């Protein structure tokens, strides 16, 4: 019995080159063997895949449909072979990683020593900024993104959940009282994050799907979450931020997580992204696998964190 994959390869080459002899030469086999593969494939399928004339070979309608499936199968096999082969290669080179500033400083940079120990042949070039970079144009191998990934030119792997909380310092709550409902936020100084529509300086979103939009006001807005955390620690107002920023402060008692009458929004997650039109090299796969283990459920910033329930109101 002839190998089915080889038969599909012969058919794909015949379709592309328009001749059995050309297909045979490209696959380094005799024309007789190529003909046998074509005949075996058509016999197995029970349909004619090509029209043969003395001058050329053309695809039948069934052949055109089968070619699409056959090419997909061959591409997937090539990808599987490449992945398996890459596992045997030494992981080397410079890895250019981009990440948001606060997440990069707090959660990524402290873990790079462990990654370097595991992959000593890789040099990490870490870039931190809060704008959305163009991976291909700017030459980044991988980036960390927080929130929904809508760019179809990117492959994304979710690394961790990204929960949000409203919090304030004990001193602020002592002076101004503790809000219990979303409506209470109107009478509080809410510090807004200017790079997010969900946590912005004019409204905050709550609920599983962000269906509750609450107008807020405050005397400070910033494009960096750590700056807002610092202001909240000083007693300036309420912050609505991810738990990777708030977790340590809440566990230490420096900030108090507030339970309101609607749950906080949960962002889509923390993702590692890379260009979809490129097969990720071994160094990228090694880094993403490392982060997936580091940030696995539960995320380190959520461990031992008492995530507040909704307040039940009459």
MOTAUR-V360299 format. One record per pair of residues at least 4 apart in sequence whose ideal C-beta (glycine too) atoms are under 8 Angstrom apart, sorted by the first residue. I is the first residue (numbers start at 1). J is the second residue. D is the distance in whole Angstrom. If there is no record, write none. Layout:
# MOTAUR-V360299
i:I j:J d:D
i:I j:J d:D
This chain:
# MOTAUR-V360299
i:1 j:40 d:8
i:2 j:6 d:7
i:2 j:7 d:6
i:2 j:36 d:6
i:2 j:37 d:6
i:2 j:40 d:5
i:3 j:7 d:7
i:4 j:8 d:7
i:4 j:41 d:8
i:4 j:44 d:8
i:5 j:9 d:6
i:5 j:73 d:8
i:5 j:74 d:8
i:5 j:77 d:7
i:6 j:10 d:6
i:6 j:27 d:8
i:6 j:37 d:6
i:7 j:11 d:6
i:7 j:37 d:4
i:7 j:38 d:7
i:7 j:40 d:6
i:7 j:41 d:4
i:7 j:44 d:8
i:8 j:12 d:6
i:8 j:41 d:7
i:8 j:70 d:5
i:8 j:73 d:6
i:8 j:74 d:6
i:9 j:13 d:6
i:9 j:27 d:6
i:9 j:74 d:7
i:10 j:14 d:6
i:10 j:23 d:6
i:10 j:24 d:8
i:10 j:27 d:7
i:10 j:29 d:8
i:10 j:34 d:5
i:10 j:37 d:4
i:10 j:38 d:6
i:10 j:41 d:8
i:11 j:15 d:6
i:11 j:37 d:8
i:11 j:38 d:6
i:11 j:41 d:6
i:11 j:49 d:6
i:11 j:50 d:8
i:11 j:63 d:8
i:11 j:66 d:7
i:11 j:67 d:7
i:11 j:70 d:6
i:12 j:16 d:6
i:12 j:67 d:7
i:12 j:70 d:6
i:12 j:71 d:6
i:12 j:74 d:6
i:13 j:17 d:6
i:13 j:22 d:7
i:13 j:23 d:4
i:13 j:26 d:5
i:13 j:27 d:6
i:14 j:18 d:7
i:14 j:19 d:7
i:14 j:20 d:6
i:14 j:22 d:8
i:14 j:23 d:4
i:14 j:34 d:8
i:14 j:38 d:7
i:14 j:50 d:6
i:14 j:57 d:6
i:15 j:50 d:8
i:15 j:59 d:6
i:15 j:63 d:7
i:15 j:67 d:5
i:16 j:23 d:8
i:17 j:22 d:4
i:17 j:23 d:5
i:17 j:26 d:7
i:18 j:22 d:7
i:18 j:56 d:5
i:18 j:57 d:6
i:18 j:58 d:8
i:19 j:23 d:7
i:19 j:56 d:7
i:19 j:57 d:6
i:20 j:24 d:6
i:20 j:31 d:6
i:20 j:34 d:5
i:20 j:35 d:6
i:20 j:38 d:7
i:20 j:57 d:7
i:21 j:25 d:6
i:21 j:31 d:5
i:21 j:34 d:8
i:22 j:26 d:6
i:23 j:27 d:6
i:23 j:34 d:5
i:24 j:29 d:5
i:24 j:30 d:6
i:24 j:31 d:4
i:24 j:33 d:7
i:24 j:34 d:4
i:27 j:34 d:7
i:29 j:33 d:5
i:29 j:34 d:6
i:30 j:34 d:7
i:31 j:35 d:6
i:32 j:36 d:7
i:33 j:37 d:7
i:34 j:38 d:7
i:35 j:39 d:6
i:36 j:40 d:6
i:37 j:41 d:6
i:38 j:42 d:6
i:38 j:49 d:7
i:38 j:50 d:7
i:39 j:43 d:6
i:40 j:44 d:6
i:41 j:45 d:6
i:41 j:49 d:7
i:42 j:46 d:8
i:42 j:47 d:7
i:42 j:48 d:6
i:42 j:49 d:6
i:45 j:49 d:7
i:45 j:62 d:8
i:45 j:66 d:7
i:47 j:60 d:7
i:47 j:62 d:4
i:47 j:66 d:8
i:48 j:60 d:5
i:48 j:62 d:7
i:48 j:63 d:7
i:49 j:59 d:7
i:49 j:60 d:6
i:49 j:62 d:6
i:49 j:63 d:4
i:49 j:66 d:6
i:50 j:57 d:5
i:50 j:58 d:7
i:50 j:59 d:6
i:50 j:60 d:6
i:50 j:63 d:6
i:51 j:57 d:7
i:51 j:58 d:5
i:51 j:59 d:8
i:51 j:60 d:6
i:52 j:57 d:5
i:53 j:57 d:7
i:53 j:58 d:8
i:59 j:63 d:4
i:59 j:64 d:5
i:59 j:67 d:6
i:60 j:64 d:7
i:61 j:65 d:7
i:62 j:66 d:6
i:63 j:67 d:6
i:64 j:68 d:7
i:65 j:69 d:7
i:66 j:70 d:6
i:67 j:71 d:6
i:68 j:72 d:7
i:69 j:73 d:6
i:70 j:74 d:6
i:71 j:75 d:6
i:72 j:76 d:6
i:73 j:77 d:6
i:74 j:78 d:6
i:75 j:79 d:6
i:76 j:80 d:6
i:77 j:81 d:6
i:78 j:82 d:6
i:79 j:83 d:6
i:79 j:279 d:7
i:80 j:84 d:6
i:81 j:85 d:6
i:82 j:86 d:6
i:82 j:279 d:6
i:83 j:87 d:7
i:83 j:285 d:8
i:84 j:88 d:8
i:85 j:89 d:7
i:86 j:281 d:7
i:86 j:282 d:5
i:86 j:285 d:7
i:87 j:282 d:7
i:89 j:282 d:5
i:90 j:121 d:6
i:91 j:119 d:5
i:91 j:121 d:6
i:91 j:122 d:6
i:91 j:282 d:5
i:91 j:283 d:5
i:91 j:286 d:5
i:92 j:121 d:4
i:92 j:122 d:7
i:92 j:283 d:7
i:93 j:121 d:8
i:93 j:122 d:6
i:93 j:123 d:7
i:93 j:281 d:7
i:93 j:283 d:5
i:94 j:122 d:8
i:94 j:123 d:5
i:94 j:124 d:8
i:94 j:125 d:6
i:95 j:122 d:5
i:95 j:123 d:7
i:95 j:124 d:5
i:95 j:125 d:7
i:95 j:141 d:5
i:95 j:142 d:7
i:95 j:283 d:5
i:95 j:284 d:7
i:95 j:287 d:6
i:96 j:125 d:5
i:96 j:127 d:7
i:96 j:139 d:6
i:96 j:140 d:5
i:96 j:141 d:5
i:96 j:142 d:8
i:97 j:108 d:8
i:97 j:124 d:6
i:97 j:125 d:7
i:97 j:126 d:5
i:97 j:127 d:7
i:97 j:140 d:7
i:97 j:141 d:7
i:97 j:142 d:6
i:97 j:143 d:7
i:97 j:144 d:7
i:97 j:287 d:7
i:98 j:126 d:8
i:98 j:127 d:5
i:98 j:128 d:8
i:98 j:129 d:7
i:98 j:133 d:5
i:98 j:135 d:8
i:98 j:138 d:8
i:98 j:140 d:5
i:98 j:142 d:8
i:98 j:143 d:4
i:98 j:144 d:7
i:99 j:103 d:6
i:99 j:104 d:4
i:99 j:108 d:5
i:99 j:126 d:7
i:99 j:127 d:8
i:99 j:128 d:6
i:99 j:143 d:7
i:99 j:144 d:4
i:100 j:104 d:6
i:100 j:128 d:7
i:100 j:129 d:8
i:100 j:130 d:5
i:100 j:144 d:7
i:100 j:146 d:6
i:101 j:105 d:6
i:101 j:128 d:5
i:101 j:129 d:6
i:101 j:130 d:5
i:101 j:224 d:6
i:101 j:226 d:8
i:102 j:106 d:6
i:102 j:224 d:7
i:102 j:225 d:5
i:102 j:226 d:5
i:102 j:244 d:8
i:102 j:245 d:6
i:103 j:107 d:5
i:103 j:108 d:6
i:103 j:144 d:6
i:103 j:146 d:6
i:103 j:244 d:6
i:103 j:270 d:7
i:104 j:108 d:5
i:104 j:109 d:6
i:104 j:126 d:7
i:104 j:128 d:4
i:104 j:144 d:7
i:105 j:109 d:6
i:105 j:128 d:7
i:105 j:226 d:8
i:106 j:110 d:8
i:106 j:244 d:6
i:106 j:245 d:7
i:107 j:111 d:7
i:107 j:244 d:6
i:107 j:295 d:8
i:107 j:300 d:7
i:107 j:301 d:7
i:108 j:112 d:7
i:108 j:126 d:7
i:108 j:144 d:7
i:109 j:126 d:7
i:111 j:115 d:6
i:111 j:290 d:8
i:111 j:291 d:8
i:111 j:294 d:5
i:112 j:116 d:6
i:112 j:124 d:6
i:112 j:126 d:7
i:113 j:117 d:6
i:114 j:118 d:6
i:114 j:290 d:8
i:114 j:294 d:8
i:115 j:119 d:6
i:115 j:122 d:8
i:115 j:124 d:7
i:115 j:287 d:7
i:115 j:290 d:5
i:116 j:120 d:6
i:116 j:122 d:7
i:116 j:124 d:7
i:118 j:290 d:7
i:119 j:283 d:8
i:119 j:286 d:6
i:119 j:287 d:8
i:119 j:290 d:8
i:122 j:283 d:5
i:122 j:286 d:7
i:122 j:287 d:8
i:127 j:133 d:8
i:127 j:140 d:7
i:129 j:133 d:7
i:130 j:195 d:6
i:130 j:223 d:6
i:130 j:224 d:7
i:132 j:145 d:8
i:133 j:138 d:5
i:133 j:140 d:6
i:133 j:143 d:6
i:134 j:138 d:5
i:135 j:139 d:8
i:135 j:140 d:4
i:135 j:141 d:8
i:135 j:142 d:8
i:135 j:143 d:6
i:135 j:154 d:7
i:135 j:273 d:7
i:135 j:274 d:7
i:135 j:275 d:5
i:136 j:153 d:8
i:136 j:275 d:5
i:141 j:274 d:7
i:141 j:281 d:8
i:141 j:283 d:7
i:141 j:284 d:5
i:141 j:287 d:8
i:142 j:272 d:6
i:142 j:273 d:7
i:142 j:274 d:5
i:142 j:280 d:8
i:142 j:284 d:5
i:142 j:287 d:6
i:142 j:288 d:7
i:143 j:272 d:7
i:143 j:273 d:5
i:143 j:274 d:8
i:144 j:159 d:8
i:144 j:270 d:7
i:144 j:271 d:7
i:144 j:272 d:6
i:144 j:273 d:8
i:145 j:149 d:6
i:145 j:156 d:7
i:145 j:270 d:8
i:145 j:271 d:5
i:145 j:272 d:8
i:145 j:273 d:5
i:146 j:162 d:6
i:146 j:242 d:7
i:146 j:267 d:6
i:146 j:269 d:8
i:146 j:270 d:6
i:146 j:271 d:7
i:147 j:162 d:7
i:147 j:196 d:8
i:147 j:267 d:5
i:147 j:268 d:5
i:147 j:269 d:8
i:148 j:267 d:8
i:148 j:268 d:4
i:149 j:154 d:6
i:149 j:156 d:4
i:149 j:268 d:7
i:149 j:271 d:6
i:149 j:273 d:6
i:151 j:273 d:8
i:152 j:276 d:7
i:153 j:275 d:7
i:153 j:276 d:6
i:153 j:277 d:7
i:154 j:273 d:4
i:154 j:274 d:7
i:154 j:275 d:7
i:154 j:276 d:6
i:155 j:273 d:7
i:155 j:274 d:6
i:155 j:275 d:7
i:155 j:276 d:5
i:155 j:280 d:8
i:156 j:271 d:5
i:156 j:272 d:7
i:156 j:273 d:5
i:157 j:271 d:6
i:157 j:272 d:5
i:157 j:273 d:8
i:157 j:288 d:6
i:157 j:292 d:7
i:158 j:268 d:8
i:158 j:269 d:5
i:158 j:270 d:7
i:158 j:271 d:6
i:159 j:269 d:7
i:159 j:270 d:5
i:159 j:271 d:6
i:159 j:272 d:6
i:159 j:288 d:8
i:159 j:291 d:5
i:159 j:292 d:6
i:159 j:295 d:4
i:160 j:269 d:6
i:160 j:270 d:4
i:160 j:295 d:4
i:160 j:296 d:7
i:160 j:297 d:8
i:160 j:299 d:4
i:161 j:266 d:7
i:161 j:269 d:6
i:161 j:270 d:8
i:161 j:297 d:7
i:161 j:298 d:8
i:161 j:299 d:6
i:161 j:302 d:7
i:162 j:242 d:5
i:162 j:243 d:8
i:162 j:244 d:7
i:162 j:266 d:7
i:162 j:267 d:4
i:162 j:268 d:7
i:162 j:269 d:5
i:162 j:270 d:5
i:162 j:299 d:8
i:163 j:242 d:7
i:163 j:243 d:5
i:163 j:264 d:7
i:163 j:266 d:5
i:163 j:267 d:8
i:163 j:302 d:6
i:163 j:307 d:7
i:164 j:199 d:7
i:164 j:240 d:6
i:164 j:241 d:7
i:164 j:242 d:6
i:164 j:243 d:7
i:164 j:264 d:4
i:164 j:265 d:5
i:164 j:266 d:7
i:164 j:267 d:7
i:165 j:240 d:7
i:165 j:241 d:7
i:165 j:243 d:6
i:165 j:246 d:5
i:165 j:250 d:7
i:165 j:257 d:5
i:165 j:258 d:7
i:165 j:264 d:6
i:165 j:307 d:8
i:165 j:308 d:7
i:166 j:179 d:8
i:166 j:185 d:8
i:166 j:204 d:8
i:166 j:238 d:6
i:166 j:239 d:7
i:166 j:240 d:5
i:166 j:257 d:7
i:166 j:258 d:5
i:166 j:260 d:7
i:166 j:264 d:6
i:167 j:232 d:7
i:167 j:238 d:7
i:167 j:239 d:6
i:167 j:241 d:7
i:167 j:246 d:5
i:167 j:249 d:7
i:167 j:250 d:6
i:167 j:255 d:4
i:167 j:256 d:6
i:167 j:257 d:5
i:167 j:258 d:6
i:168 j:172 d:5
i:168 j:173 d:5
i:168 j:232 d:6
i:168 j:237 d:7
i:168 j:238 d:5
i:168 j:239 d:7
i:168 j:255 d:7
i:168 j:256 d:6
i:168 j:258 d:7
i:169 j:173 d:7
i:169 j:232 d:6
i:169 j:233 d:6
i:169 j:234 d:7
i:169 j:235 d:5
i:169 j:254 d:7
i:169 j:255 d:6
i:169 j:256 d:7
i:170 j:174 d:6
i:170 j:253 d:7
i:170 j:256 d:6
i:171 j:175 d:7
i:171 j:235 d:4
i:172 j:176 d:6
i:172 j:232 d:7
i:172 j:235 d:5
i:172 j:236 d:7
i:172 j:237 d:7
i:172 j:238 d:7
i:173 j:177 d:7
i:173 j:178 d:5
i:173 j:256 d:6
i:175 j:235 d:7
i:176 j:188 d:6
i:176 j:189 d:8
i:178 j:256 d:8
i:178 j:258 d:7
i:179 j:184 d:4
i:179 j:185 d:6
i:179 j:187 d:8
i:179 j:188 d:6
i:179 j:238 d:7
i:179 j:258 d:6
i:179 j:260 d:7
i:180 j:184 d:6
i:180 j:259 d:8
i:180 j:260 d:7
i:180 j:261 d:7
i:180 j:311 d:5
i:180 j:313 d:7
i:181 j:260 d:6
i:181 j:261 d:4
i:181 j:311 d:7
i:181 j:313 d:6
i:182 j:206 d:6
i:182 j:212 d:6
i:182 j:214 d:5
i:182 j:260 d:6
i:182 j:261 d:6
i:182 j:262 d:6
i:184 j:188 d:7
i:184 j:260 d:8
i:185 j:190 d:6
i:185 j:204 d:7
i:185 j:214 d:6
i:185 j:216 d:6
i:185 j:238 d:7
i:185 j:260 d:8
i:186 j:215 d:7
i:186 j:216 d:7
i:186 j:217 d:8
i:188 j:216 d:8
i:188 j:237 d:7
i:188 j:238 d:5
i:189 j:217 d:8
i:189 j:218 d:5
i:189 j:219 d:6
i:189 j:220 d:8
i:189 j:236 d:7
i:189 j:237 d:3
i:189 j:238 d:7
i:190 j:204 d:7
i:190 j:216 d:4
i:190 j:217 d:6
i:190 j:218 d:4
i:190 j:237 d:6
i:190 j:238 d:5
i:190 j:240 d:7
i:191 j:218 d:5
i:191 j:220 d:5
i:191 j:221 d:7
i:191 j:222 d:7
i:191 j:228 d:5
i:191 j:231 d:6
i:191 j:232 d:6
i:191 j:236 d:7
i:191 j:237 d:5
i:191 j:238 d:7
i:191 j:239 d:5
i:192 j:199 d:7
i:192 j:200 d:5
i:192 j:201 d:3
i:192 j:202 d:7
i:192 j:204 d:8
i:192 j:216 d:7
i:192 j:218 d:6
i:192 j:220 d:8
i:192 j:221 d:4
i:192 j:222 d:8
i:192 j:228 d:8
i:193 j:199 d:4
i:193 j:200 d:6
i:193 j:201 d:7
i:193 j:221 d:7
i:193 j:222 d:7
i:193 j:223 d:7
i:193 j:225 d:6
i:193 j:228 d:6
i:193 j:240 d:8
i:193 j:241 d:7
i:194 j:200 d:7
i:194 j:201 d:6
i:194 j:221 d:5
i:194 j:222 d:7
i:194 j:223 d:5
i:195 j:223 d:5
i:196 j:200 d:6
i:197 j:205 d:8
i:198 j:204 d:7
i:198 j:205 d:4
i:198 j:210 d:6
i:198 j:265 d:6
i:198 j:267 d:8
i:199 j:204 d:6
i:199 j:205 d:8
i:199 j:240 d:5
i:199 j:241 d:7
i:200 j:204 d:7
i:201 j:216 d:8
i:201 j:218 d:7
i:201 j:221 d:4
i:202 j:215 d:7
i:202 j:216 d:7
i:202 j:217 d:8
i:203 j:213 d:5
i:203 j:214 d:6
i:203 j:215 d:5
i:203 j:216 d:6
i:204 j:213 d:8
i:204 j:214 d:5
i:204 j:216 d:5
i:204 j:240 d:5
i:205 j:210 d:4
i:205 j:211 d:8
i:205 j:212 d:7
i:205 j:213 d:6
i:205 j:214 d:8
i:205 j:265 d:5
i:206 j:210 d:7
i:206 j:211 d:8
i:206 j:212 d:4
i:206 j:214 d:6
i:206 j:260 d:7
i:206 j:262 d:4
i:206 j:263 d:7
i:206 j:264 d:6
i:206 j:265 d:6
i:207 j:211 d:4
i:207 j:212 d:4
i:207 j:262 d:5
i:207 j:263 d:7
i:207 j:265 d:7
i:208 j:263 d:7
i:208 j:265 d:8
i:208 j:266 d:7
i:210 j:265 d:5
i:212 j:262 d:5
i:218 j:237 d:6
i:218 j:238 d:8
i:219 j:236 d:8
i:219 j:237 d:7
i:220 j:228 d:7
i:220 j:231 d:6
i:220 j:236 d:6
i:220 j:237 d:7
i:222 j:227 d:4
i:222 j:228 d:5
i:222 j:231 d:8
i:223 j:227 d:8
i:224 j:228 d:7
i:225 j:229 d:6
i:225 j:241 d:5
i:225 j:242 d:7
i:225 j:245 d:5
i:226 j:230 d:6
i:226 j:245 d:7
i:227 j:231 d:7
i:228 j:232 d:6
i:228 j:239 d:5
i:228 j:241 d:7
i:229 j:233 d:6
i:229 j:239 d:6
i:229 j:241 d:7
i:229 j:245 d:6
i:229 j:246 d:7
i:229 j:249 d:7
i:229 j:255 d:8
i:230 j:234 d:7
i:231 j:236 d:4
i:231 j:237 d:7
i:231 j:239 d:8
i:232 j:236 d:6
i:232 j:237 d:6
i:232 j:238 d:7
i:232 j:239 d:4
i:232 j:255 d:6
i:233 j:249 d:7
i:233 j:254 d:6
i:233 j:255 d:7
i:238 j:258 d:7
i:239 j:246 d:7
i:239 j:255 d:8
i:240 j:264 d:7
i:241 j:245 d:5
i:241 j:246 d:5
i:242 j:246 d:7
i:242 j:267 d:7
i:242 j:301 d:8
i:243 j:247 d:5
i:243 j:299 d:8
i:243 j:301 d:5
i:243 j:302 d:6
i:243 j:305 d:6
i:243 j:307 d:8
i:244 j:270 d:8
i:244 j:299 d:7
i:244 j:301 d:4
i:245 j:249 d:8
i:246 j:250 d:5
i:246 j:255 d:6
i:246 j:257 d:7
i:247 j:251 d:6
i:247 j:301 d:4
i:247 j:302 d:7
i:247 j:305 d:5
i:248 j:252 d:6
i:248 j:301 d:8
i:249 j:254 d:5
i:249 j:255 d:4
i:250 j:254 d:8
i:250 j:255 d:5
i:250 j:256 d:7
i:250 j:257 d:5
i:250 j:305 d:6
i:251 j:304 d:6
i:251 j:305 d:6
i:257 j:306 d:7
i:257 j:307 d:8
i:257 j:308 d:5
i:258 j:308 d:7
i:259 j:308 d:4
i:259 j:309 d:6
i:259 j:310 d:7
i:259 j:311 d:5
i:260 j:264 d:8
i:260 j:310 d:7
i:260 j:311 d:6
i:261 j:310 d:6
i:261 j:311 d:5
i:261 j:312 d:8
i:261 j:313 d:5
i:262 j:310 d:7
i:263 j:310 d:6
i:270 j:295 d:7
i:270 j:299 d:8
i:272 j:287 d:8
i:272 j:288 d:5
i:272 j:291 d:6
i:272 j:292 d:8
i:274 j:278 d:7
i:274 j:280 d:5
i:274 j:284 d:6
i:274 j:288 d:8
i:280 j:284 d:4
i:280 j:285 d:5
i:280 j:288 d:8
i:281 j:285 d:7
i:282 j:286 d:6
i:283 j:287 d:6
i:284 j:288 d:6
i:285 j:289 d:6
i:286 j:290 d:6
i:287 j:291 d:7
i:288 j:292 d:6
i:289 j:293 d:7
i:290 j:294 d:6
i:291 j:295 d:6
i:292 j:296 d:6
i:294 j:300 d:7
i:295 j:299 d:6
i:295 j:300 d:7
i:298 j:302 d:5
i:298 j:303 d:6
i:299 j:303 d:8
i:301 j:305 d:7
i:302 j:307 d:7
